[in-house]
Amino acid sequence: MGTHGSGAGPVDGAVGHGHRQLAYPVAETLVKAAILLHLIEPLDKGISNMSPVGWFNFAAA
């Protein structure tokens, strides 16, 4: 009953949610790295917030 990858078990759902939870921190890391490397200009809000509050929120994520 229920083979790995069948989508029928709770573990499969947990793995899917784990990937979604990593998407934002990975994206924010890439954006902050691009800003620090002067590849893009920060918007000073949201994911590109480079203020102390933005870095605090980044660390919390």
Secondary structure, DSSP 8 states (H G I E B T S, - for coil): ---TTSS-SHHHHHHHHHHHHHHHHHHHHHHHHHHHTTSS---SSGGG--SHHHHHHHHH-
